[in-house]
Amino acid sequence: MDRFSEKDWKLFRSKIAGWQEAYMDRLNEEYMEILSGEGAASEKFWKLEKELKRIKRIVVCNVKRADQISFI
């Protein structure tokens, strides 16, 4: 038996794009702060590059119904 109902899955699918956009918007603002901050261009570049690598490991994920987990 599925842990989540069809209604739950449809609700999740309808919300995930908005959540992702809001998260990416927040990240973009952080990146702009890094690039507009004090310091040499090379320092800002490498700081941003390090942050992008860190976030990429977190953000890249597979969203499949079979992979759903329960947080309850």
N, C-alpha and C positions, 0 to 999 in steps of 0.2 A: 504494500500500500504506500502511496506517495505521502511524504511528510507534509506537503503543502497542497492545498486545493487548487483547482484550476483558477478560481477567483483570485487567490493569493498570487499566483504566477502572473496573471494578466495585470494585476495592480503593480507588481514589481516591474514588469516590462514597461508599463506606462510611466513609471517614475524614474527609472535608471538613467535615461538620457538627460533629464533635467539635473539630476544629482551630479552626473559626470561633467556637464557643462559648468555648473556652479563651482565644482572643484577645480576644473581647468582654468576658470576665470581667476580664482584665488591664486593659483600657481603663477599665472601670467603676471599678476600684480606683484608677486614676490620677485619674479625674474626682472621686472622693470625696476624695482627698488635696487636690486643687485647691480644692474647695468648703469643706473643713474647715480649710484653712490660714489663715495670718495675713493681715490686710489688710482693706480695705473690701469690702463686698458687691459693689459695682460693679466693682472691680478683679478679683475672683474670677470674676464673671460674664463679663467680657470676655476674660479669660484662657481660660476654659473654651470660650467661643464660638469663639475663634481656634483652639483645639486641635481642636474638633469639625469645623471646616471643613477643617483639614489632614488629619485622619484620614479624613474622608468621601471625599476624592479618592483615597486609597489603598485603602480598604476596598471601595468600590462597584466591582464587577467582574462580568463575565459568565463563567460557568463552563460552557463548551460543549466537547464532545469535539473539535470541529473547530478550536477555538482552543488546544488543548494545545500546549505547547512543550517541547522537550527541554532539560534542564539538564546533560546528559551530554556 
